[in-house]
């Protein structure tokens, strides 16, 4: 079973109370947007220009990790040598297939799939955890904006309506389809509704936040690489 692990950290409220810094012990980490406020991931992805500006302001004009953004913004930050978000793994003619309509979370997932990590000898992640990818709104009828950073700079207010999630569902499904050799674990609260478009893929799995927290602790305690394989096999059996 795979031992090359990546974690993509989104900003859904399901991860409130979870120490995202512990994911560094597992392997590669990719953060979305304001994740930089709470940890330094291996890579940061900011699809929106305003978030790149925030990072530079917060870090005194020095970004401590490689930063990916849309190609259209690169010239605005030329001296920083930021990286363009990866190309999509497929082509399509509909609006939903246009890279302009892909968001930070989807691009961050592609970044995690594109890059290697220390000790991997150039190889890529075999197991990828998606943390804080909530999809749905919060509150009565799931009608309100779901983001752990809401009511802060560059984020909408608590009373803002939820963003429709059908683009996210479709686009993440496309990633699962085109990376069949990677196992994707959706990390969320018990009872979270798994989209049918995701559950159709044999490389998609669900794990609760509590199970993931236990997994991180168990994984950190292992001293020998082959024991790490045993833990991931145990995780598969538990779910």
N, C-alpha and C positions, 0 to 999 in steps of 0.2 A: 504494500500500500504506500501511497505517496507520502514523502516527508518534506517536499519543498512546498512551503505554505506561504500564501500571501493573504493579507487582510485589507479590504477596501473599506474605509470609514466614511460613511455618509452621515447626514445630520438629522435623521429622524429622531423623534422624541423617545422611541423605544430604547435607545442606548443611554438615556439619562440614568445616572447612578452607576454606570459601568466605567471602570477605569480604562480608557482607550490606550493609555501608555503601556498596559500589560501586553498588548498585541505585538509589541516590538520583540518580545521574547520568542514569538512563533516563527518570525521570518520577515519577509518583505511587507512594508506598510505603505499604503497610498491614501492620502487624506483629501477630502473635498472641501474647498473654500475655507471657511473659518475654522476648520480643524486646527489650523496653525496657531490659533489662540490657546489651545490646550495641550498640544504636543508637537513635536517635530517629526513628521513622518519621513520615510525615505524619499518619497515623491509627493508633491502637492499639485493638485489640478484645480484651476480656476478658469472656468469657461467664460465668465463675465469679466469685463475690463475693470469694473469697479472693485472687484475682489482682488485683482492684481495690485491695484493702487493701494488698497488697504494693507496688503501684505508688506509692500515696500515701506509704507508709513510706519507700520507696527515694528518692523525689523530694522529701522534706521537705514533704509535704502539698501539693505543687504539681505538677500534671501538665503537662509542656511541650508536649503536643499533644492534639488532640481525642481523647477516649476514648469508645468505644461499649461498652455492656454491656446485659444483659437489662433490660427495663422493670421487672421486679419488684425490681431492686436500686436503682433511681434514687432512691427516697425515702431510702434509707440514706446517700446521698452528696449530698443536696440542694444544699448550697452550692457544689458543684463544677460543677454544670450539665453533667453527663455526658449523652451522647446514647443514645437507645434503638437497639438493633440494628435494621436494616431489616426490614420485612415480607417474608415469603416471596413469590416471584414467581408463586406458584400456590397453590391450596388442595387439600387432600386429607383424607380421613377416617381414614386409618390412623395408627398411632402414629409411624411413620417420617416422616409429614408434619406432625407437631406441632412448632411452633417450639421448644418446650422440649427436644426431642430433636435439635435441630440444635446443632452445636458451634461453637467459636470460628473454626475454619478456614473453614467454610461462610459464616458471617456476615461474616468478614473479606473474603471474595470479593465478597459483596453490597455491602459498604462501598466496595470499590474500584470497583465498577460504578456506584455511586450518585453518587460525588463527582467533581468536576472538579479541575484542577490549574492552576498558574500558566501563562499563555500559551495555555491551551486555550479561552479565551473562553466558558466555561460548558459546553463539550462534554465528553463522557465518553470513557473509554479505549476504544480500538479493539483493542489488543493487551494481553493480560494474562498475565503469567508466574506460575506457581504453583511456588514454591520451598519445599522441605521438606515437601511433602504426600506422605508416604511410604506411607500406608495400612497396609502390612504390618509385622508384628513383625520382630524381629532374632534372631540366634542360630540354633541347630539347629532346623529345622522352622519358623522364623519365629514362635516361640512366646513370645518375651520382649518386654517393653515397649520401644517405639521412641520415644525422645525425647531430644533433645540436652541437655536440662536435667534428666534423671533423676538421682536421688540428691542433688537440691538442694531448698531450701525449696519447699513447695507442689507437689512432683512425686513421683511414685512411684519406687520403688527399681528397680535394675537387674534384680532377680529377679522383679519383678511380671510377671504374664502379659500378653500383648499384648491390646490392645483389639480386639474384632471390628470389621472394617472395612466390613461390608456397608451400614450406614447411610451412611457417608461416600461410598461409591461411588454409591449411589442419589441422594443429595442433591446431590452435585456434578454428576451427570448431569442433574438437573433444572435446574440453573443453566445448563449448556451449552445445554440445549434452549430455555430461555426468553430467552437472550441471543444469538440467532443472528448478530447483526452484530458480535459481539466474537470475536476469535480467542484461544483459550486454549492456552497452551503449558505442558505438564507438564514441569518441569525435574527430572531425576533421573539416577541412575547408568545406565550402559550395561547393557542386559539387564533393566531394570525391567519387570515385567509390567503391561501396559496392560489395564485391565478392558474387557471387550467392551462394557459399557454406555457407556464413554467413547468408544471408537474408532468407534462408530456415527455420531457427530456430525461433520459436515463442518467445523465450526469448532473442532475439537480437534486439537492437534498434540503431538508429543513432541520434546524436545531434551535432550541429555545435559548434565550439569553442566559438562563441559569445553567443549562447544560454547557454552553460555550464557556462561561466563567469557570466551571469545574474543569473543563478540558484544558483551559489555559494554565490553571494551577497544576494539574497533573503533568502537562507537557513540560512545564518549567522544572519540575522535580526530576525529570529523567536525566540520567548521566551518560547513557550509551545510545548511539543512534538507532540501533535495532529495536530498542525499547520504545522509541518514538513511533515506529511503525505499529507496534502492538497497541499503543494508545489510540491511534487513529482507527485501527480495526475495531477496537472496543467501542469507540464513538459510533461507528457505523452500526454495530450491533445494538447499541442503546436506542438508536432512533428507528 
